[in-house]
């Protein structure tokens, strides 16, 4: 990650003491973002042949979402 973004990533090990299913903290942020992406038809399925095109569509959709949120 440091080579790509110039940032270091620290991964903390979380000790699990509960048994069964447990929702991870902050997971809702990621799930919400995936929900926003599903509003765009081109991002629902993998129509793109090249990964660069798919990545550009994701960037474009999130730019549009963030501009709309900032303007509101």
N, CA, C and O atoms as a MOPAC input file, in Angstrom:
PM7 MOZYME 1SCF
protein

 N      0.82100 1    -1.18000 1     0.00000 1
 C      0.00000 1     0.00000 1     0.00000 1
 C      0.87200 1     1.25200 1     0.00000 1
 O      0.50000 1     2.26900 1    -0.58700 1
 N      2.00700 1     1.18300 1     0.64300 1
 C      2.86600 1     2.34500 1     0.70400 1
 C      3.42000 1     2.69500 1    -0.67300 1
 O      3.61000 1     3.87200 1    -0.97900 1
 N      3.68100 1     1.68900 1    -1.50900 1
 C      4.19400 1     1.96400 1    -2.84100 1
 C      3.14200 1     2.63100 1    -3.71500 1
 O      3.47400 1     3.48400 1    -4.53900 1
 N      1.88100 1     2.25600 1    -3.54800 1
 C      0.80900 1     2.78100 1    -4.38800 1
 C      0.35200 1     4.14900 1    -3.91200 1
 O      0.28400 1     5.09300 1    -4.70000 1
 N      0.03700 1     4.26300 1    -2.62100 1
 C     -0.56500 1     5.49200 1    -2.09000 1
 C      0.38700 1     6.33800 1    -1.26700 1
 O      0.09000 1     7.49600 1    -0.97400 1
 N      1.51300 1     5.78300 1    -0.89300 1
 C      2.42100 1     6.51500 1    -0.03000 1
 C      1.98100 1     6.50300 1     1.42900 1
 O      2.47200 1     7.30400 1     2.22400 1
 N      1.08100 1     5.62400 1     1.78700 1
 C      0.56200 1     5.51900 1     3.14800 1
 C      0.85100 1     4.12800 1     3.69000 1
 O      0.90700 1     3.15600 1     2.93700 1
 N      1.03200 1     4.04300 1     4.99200 1
 C      1.18700 1     2.74100 1     5.61700 1
 C     -0.14000 1     2.33700 1     6.23800 1
 O     -0.91000 1     3.17900 1     6.70000 1
 N     -0.39100 1     1.04700 1     6.24000 1
 C     -1.63800 1     0.51600 1     6.77600 1
 C     -1.30800 1    -0.33100 1     7.99300 1
 O     -0.43600 1    -1.19900 1     7.94500 1
 N     -2.01500 1    -0.06700 1     9.08500 1
 C     -1.82800 1    -0.84200 1    10.30400 1
 C     -3.05900 1    -1.71400 1    10.50800 1
 O     -4.18300 1    -1.21400 1    10.53800 1
 N     -2.84400 1    -3.01000 1    10.64800 1
 C     -3.93900 1    -3.95000 1    10.85600 1
 C     -3.88600 1    -4.40600 1    12.30600 1
 O     -2.89700 1    -4.98600 1    12.75300 1
 N     -4.96400 1    -4.13500 1    13.03400 1
 C     -5.04600 1    -4.55200 1    14.42700 1
 C     -5.72200 1    -5.90600 1    14.51600 1
 O     -6.74200 1    -6.14700 1    13.87100 1
 N     -5.15800 1    -6.77100 1    15.30400 1
 C     -5.77900 1    -8.07500 1    15.54100 1
 C     -6.84500 1    -7.90200 1    16.61900 1
 O     -6.55800 1    -7.40600 1    17.70900 1
 N     -8.06500 1    -8.31000 1    16.31500 1
 C     -9.17000 1    -8.19500 1    17.25500 1
 C     -9.37100 1    -9.55400 1    17.91000 1
 O     -9.55300 1   -10.56700 1    17.23400 1
 N     -9.33600 1    -9.55700 1    19.22100 1
 C     -9.51900 1   -10.81300 1    19.94600 1
 C    -11.00400 1   -11.11500 1    20.04400 1
 O    -11.77600 1   -10.29500 1    20.54200 1
 N    -11.40000 1   -12.27300 1    19.57700 1
 C    -12.80700 1   -12.67700 1    19.56100 1
 C    -13.11100 1   -13.53300 1    20.78900 1
 O    -12.50500 1   -14.58400 1    20.99400 1
 N    -14.05400 1   -13.06900 1    21.59700 1
 C    -14.46200 1   -13.85900 1    22.74800 1
 C    -15.89900 1   -14.33900 1    22.62700 1
 O    -16.31400 1   -15.24500 1    23.35000 1
 N    -16.65900 1   -13.74300 1    21.72300 1
 C    -18.05000 1   -14.15700 1    21.57500 1
 C    -18.13900 1   -15.31600 1    20.58400 1
 O    -17.29700 1   -15.47600 1    19.70100 1
 N    -19.17700 1   -16.10700 1    20.76100 1
 C    -19.41300 1   -17.22300 1    19.85500 1
 C    -20.55600 1   -16.85100 1    18.93200 1
 O    -21.50800 1   -16.18800 1    19.34500 1
 N    -20.46200 1   -17.27200 1    17.70200 1
 C    -21.52700 1   -16.99900 1    16.75300 1
 C    -21.25200 1   -15.76600 1    15.91200 1
 O    -20.12600 1   -15.27400 1    15.83700 1
 N    -22.31400 1   -15.28200 1    15.28100 1
 C    -22.20700 1   -14.16300 1    14.35100 1
 C    -22.10600 1   -12.84800 1    15.10600 1
 O    -22.84900 1   -12.60600 1    16.05700 1
 N    -21.18800 1   -12.01000 1    14.67800 1
 C    -21.02100 1   -10.69400 1    15.28500 1
 C    -20.70900 1    -9.69600 1    14.17800 1
 O    -19.78700 1    -9.90700 1    13.39100 1
 N    -21.47200 1    -8.61700 1    14.11600 1
 C    -21.25400 1    -7.59100 1    13.10300 1
 C    -19.99900 1    -6.81000 1    13.46300 1
 O    -19.84600 1    -6.35200 1    14.59600 1
 N    -19.10700 1    -6.66000 1    12.50100 1
 C    -17.87600 1    -5.92800 1    12.73900 1
 C    -18.15300 1    -4.43500 1    12.81000 1
 O    -19.01000 1    -3.93400 1    12.08100 1
 N    -17.44800 1    -3.71800 1    13.67100 1
 C    -17.65900 1    -2.27900 1    13.74400 1
 C    -17.22400 1    -1.60200 1    12.43900 1
 O    -16.23900 1    -1.99900 1    11.81600 1
 N    -17.96300 1    -0.59600 1    12.05000 1
 C    -17.69900 1     0.20400 1    10.83700 1
 C    -17.96300 1    -0.56100 1     9.54900 1
 O    -17.69900 1    -0.03300 1     8.46800 1
 N    -18.47000 1    -1.77800 1     9.62400 1
 C    -18.75300 1    -2.52800 1     8.40200 1
 C    -19.88900 1    -1.88200 1     7.62500 1
 O    -19.94300 1    -1.97900 1     6.39900 1
 N    -20.79700 1    -1.22200 1     8.33500 1
 C    -21.94200 1    -0.60200 1     7.68400 1
 C    -21.50500 1     0.46300 1     6.69000 1
 O    -22.21700 1     0.73400 1     5.72300 1
 N    -20.34600 1     1.06900 1     6.91600 1
 C    -19.85400 1     2.09300 1     5.98500 1
 C    -19.55100 1     1.45500 1     4.63300 1
 O    -19.89800 1     2.00800 1     3.58900 1
 N    -18.91000 1     0.30500 1     4.65400 1
 C    -18.57900 1    -0.39600 1     3.41000 1
 C    -19.84700 1    -0.88900 1     2.73100 1
 O    -19.99900 1    -0.75200 1     1.51700 1
 N    -20.76300 1    -1.46400 1     3.51500 1
 C    -22.01000 1    -1.97600 1     2.94700 1
 C    -22.84100 1    -0.84600 1     2.34900 1
 O    -23.47300 1    -1.03100 1     1.30900 1
 N    -22.84800 1     0.31300 1     2.98600 1
 C    -23.57400 1     1.46600 1     2.45900 1
 C    -22.98300 1     1.89100 1     1.11700 1
 O    -23.71600 1     2.22600 1     0.18600 1
 N    -21.66000 1     1.87600 1     1.02400 1
 C    -21.00400 1     2.25300 1    -0.22700 1
 C    -21.34500 1     1.28000 1    -1.34800 1
 O    -21.56200 1     1.69800 1    -2.48600 1
 N    -21.39300 1    -0.01600 1    -1.03700 1
 C    -21.79500 1    -0.99800 1    -2.04400 1
 C    -23.24300 1    -0.78000 1    -2.45900 1
 O    -23.58300 1    -0.95000 1    -3.63000 1
 N    -24.09400 1    -0.40700 1    -1.51800 1
 C    -25.48900 1    -0.10800 1    -1.83600 1
 C    -25.60100 1     1.07400 1    -2.78100 1
 O    -26.41700 1     1.05800 1    -3.70300 1
 N    -24.78500 1     2.10100 1    -2.56100 1
 C    -24.78600 1     3.25700 1    -3.46000 1
 C    -24.34100 1     2.84400 1    -4.85300 1
 O    -24.89400 1     3.31900 1    -5.84500 1
 N    -23.34600 1     1.96300 1    -4.93900 1
 C    -22.85500 1     1.52800 1    -6.24800 1
 C    -23.91900 1     0.74500 1    -7.00600 1
 O    -23.95900 1     0.79600 1    -8.23500 1
 N    -24.77700 1     0.02500 1    -6.29800 1
 C    -25.79700 1    -0.78400 1    -6.96200 1
 C    -26.87500 1     0.05300 1    -7.63400 1
 O    -27.67600 1    -0.48600 1    -8.39700 1
 N    -26.91600 1     1.34800 1    -7.37400 1
 C    -27.88400 1     2.21700 1    -8.05000 1
 C    -27.53300 1     2.42000 1    -9.52200 1
 O    -28.39100 1     2.78400 1   -10.32600 1
 N    -26.28000 1     2.18600 1    -9.86500 1
 C    -25.82200 1     2.40700 1   -11.23100 1
 C    -25.84500 1     1.08700 1   -11.99400 1
 O    -25.20200 1     0.11500 1   -11.59800 1
 N    -26.59700 1     1.06800 1   -13.09200 1
 C    -26.78700 1    -0.15500 1   -13.86300 1
 C    -25.46900 1    -0.72700 1   -14.36200 1
 O    -25.28000 1    -1.94400 1   -14.36600 1
 N    -24.56100 1     0.13600 1   -14.78100 1
 C    -23.29400 1    -0.34300 1   -15.33200 1
 C    -22.40500 1    -0.97900 1   -14.27700 1
 O    -21.50500 1    -1.75000 1   -14.61000 1
 N    -22.64300 1    -0.67200 1   -13.02100 1
 C    -21.82900 1    -1.25700 1   -11.95900 1
 C    -22.46900 1    -2.50300 1   -11.35500 1
 O    -21.82000 1    -3.22500 1   -10.59800 1
 N    -23.74200 1    -2.76500 1   -11.68400 1
 C    -24.41600 1    -3.94300 1   -11.14200 1
 C    -23.83400 1    -5.23500 1   -11.68400 1
 O    -23.68300 1    -6.21300 1   -10.95100 1
 N    -23.51100 1    -5.23900 1   -12.95500 1
 C    -22.91400 1    -6.41800 1   -13.57900 1
 C    -21.59100 1    -6.01500 1   -14.19800 1
 O    -21.32100 1    -4.83300 1   -14.41300 1
 N    -20.78200 1    -7.00000 1   -14.47800 1
 C    -19.46900 1    -6.73100 1   -15.05100 1
 C    -19.58300 1    -6.70000 1   -16.57000 1
 O    -19.28100 1    -7.68300 1   -17.24700 1
 N    -20.02500 1    -5.55700 1   -17.09600 1
 C    -20.16300 1    -5.40000 1   -18.54400 1
 C    -18.82900 1    -5.07600 1   -19.20700 1
 O    -18.64600 1    -5.33000 1   -20.39800 1
 N    -17.91000 1    -4.52400 1   -18.44800 1
 C    -16.66400 1    -4.02000 1   -19.01700 1
 C    -15.69300 1    -5.15800 1   -19.32500 1
 O    -15.60900 1    -6.13800 1   -18.58500 1
 N    -14.97200 1    -5.01200 1   -20.41600 1
 C    -13.96400 1    -5.99900 1   -20.79400 1
 C    -12.66100 1    -5.72000 1   -20.05700 1
 O    -12.00300 1    -6.63900 1   -19.57000 1
 N    -12.29700 1    -4.44900 1   -19.97900 1
 C    -11.03800 1    -4.04900 1   -19.35500 1
 C    -11.28000 1    -3.52900 1   -17.94200 1
 O    -12.26300 1    -2.83600 1   -17.68200 1
 N    -10.37100 1    -3.87400 1   -17.03700 1
 C    -10.51900 1    -3.43700 1   -15.64900 1
 C    -10.38800 1    -1.92500 1   -15.51500 1
 O    -10.95900 1    -1.33000 1   -14.60100 1
 N     -9.63800 1    -1.29800 1   -16.42300 1
 C     -9.48700 1     0.15400 1   -16.36900 1
 C    -10.82800 1     0.84900 1   -16.59400 1
 O    -11.12500 1     1.85700 1   -15.95300 1
 N    -11.63300 1     0.30800 1   -17.50400 1
 C    -12.95500 1     0.89100 1   -17.75500 1
 C    -13.86400 1     0.73100 1   -16.54100 1
 O    -14.59500 1     1.65100 1   -16.17600 1
 N    -13.81100 1    -0.43000 1   -15.92700 1
 C    -14.62600 1    -0.67600 1   -14.74400 1
 C    -14.20100 1     0.23600 1   -13.59700 1
 O    -15.04500 1     0.78000 1   -12.88500 1
 N    -12.91000 1     0.39800 1   -13.42400 1
 C    -12.39600 1     1.27700 1   -12.37200 1
 C    -12.81100 1     2.72200 1   -12.61900 1
 O    -13.16300 1     3.44100 1   -11.68400 1
 N    -12.77000 1     3.14200 1   -13.87000 1
 C    -13.18700 1     4.50600 1   -14.20900 1
 C    -14.66900 1     4.72000 1   -13.92300 1
 O    -15.06100 1     5.79500 1   -13.46900 1
 N    -15.49100 1     3.71500 1   -14.18100 1
 C    -16.92200 1     3.83000 1   -13.89100 1
 C    -17.16800 1     3.92500 1   -12.38800 1
 O    -18.04300 1     4.67200 1   -11.95000 1
 N    -16.41200 1     3.18400 1   -11.60500 1
 C    -16.55200 1     3.25400 1   -10.14600 1
 C    -16.13900 1     4.62900 1    -9.65000 1
 O    -16.84100 1     5.22800 1    -8.83600 1
 N    -15.00600 1     5.13800 1   -10.13200 1
 C    -14.57000 1     6.47900 1    -9.73700 1
 C    -15.60000 1     7.52500 1   -10.13900 1
 O    -15.93100 1     8.41500 1    -9.35500 1
 N    -16.10300 1     7.41400 1   -11.36000 1
 C    -17.10200 1     8.37800 1   -11.83000 1
 C    -18.36500 1     8.36200 1   -11.00500 1
 O    -18.91900 1     9.41600 1   -10.69200 1
 N    -18.82600 1     7.17500 1   -10.64800 1
 C    -20.05600 1     7.09200 1    -9.85800 1
 C    -19.84600 1     7.65100 1    -8.45700 1
 O    -20.73100 1     8.32100 1    -7.92400 1
 N    -18.69400 1     7.38800 1    -7.85200 1
 C    -18.45300 1     7.92000 1    -6.51600 1
 C    -18.20000 1     9.42300 1    -6.54200 1
 O    -18.54800 1    10.11900 1    -5.58800 1
 N    -17.60800 1     9.93000 1    -7.60400 1
 C    -17.46000 1    11.38000 1    -7.73000 1
 C    -18.82800 1    12.02800 1    -7.79700 1
 O    -19.07100 1    13.04600 1    -7.14800 1
 N    -19.72000 1    11.44500 1    -8.57800 1
 C    -21.07900 1    11.98500 1    -8.68400 1
 C    -21.79900 1    11.93000 1    -7.33800 1
 O    -22.46000 1    12.89100 1    -6.94400 1
 N    -21.67100 1    10.81000 1    -6.63700 1
 C    -22.31000 1    10.68300 1    -5.32400 1
 C    -21.76800 1    11.70200 1    -4.32700 1
 O    -22.54000 1    12.31600 1    -3.59000 1
 N    -20.45700 1    11.88700 1    -4.29800 1
 C    -19.86800 1    12.82100 1    -3.34200 1
 C    -20.20800 1    14.26900 1    -3.68200 1
 O    -20.42500 1    15.07800 1    -2.78000 1
 N    -20.25800 1    14.60600 1    -4.96600 1
 C    -20.64000 1    15.96800 1    -5.35900 1
 C    -22.08000 1    16.24100 1    -4.95800 1
 O    -22.39300 1    17.32600 1    -4.46700 1
 N    -22.95800 1    15.26800 1    -5.16000 1
 C    -24.35900 1    15.44500 1    -4.75900 1
 C    -24.49000 1    15.59100 1    -3.25300 1
 O    -25.31500 1    16.37000 1    -2.77700 1
 N    -23.68400 1    14.85000 1    -2.49200 1
 C    -23.74300 1    14.95900 1    -1.03000 1
 C    -23.18900 1    16.29900 1    -0.55900 1
 O    -23.71300 1    16.88400 1     0.38900 1
 N    -22.14300 1    16.78700 1    -1.20600 1
 C    -21.57100 1    18.07800 1    -0.82100 1
 C    -22.48700 1    19.24000 1    -1.18900 1
 O    -22.53900 1    20.24500 1    -0.48000 1
 N    -23.20400 1    19.10100 1    -2.29100 1
 C    -24.08800 1    20.17700 1    -2.75000 1
 C    -25.37900 1    20.24300 1    -1.93800 1
 O    -26.04100 1    21.28100 1    -1.91700 1
 N    -25.74100 1    19.16300 1    -1.28000 1
 C    -27.01200 1    19.13200 1    -0.53200 1
 C    -26.93800 1    19.87400 1     0.77300 1
 O    -27.92400 1    19.93300 1     1.50700 1

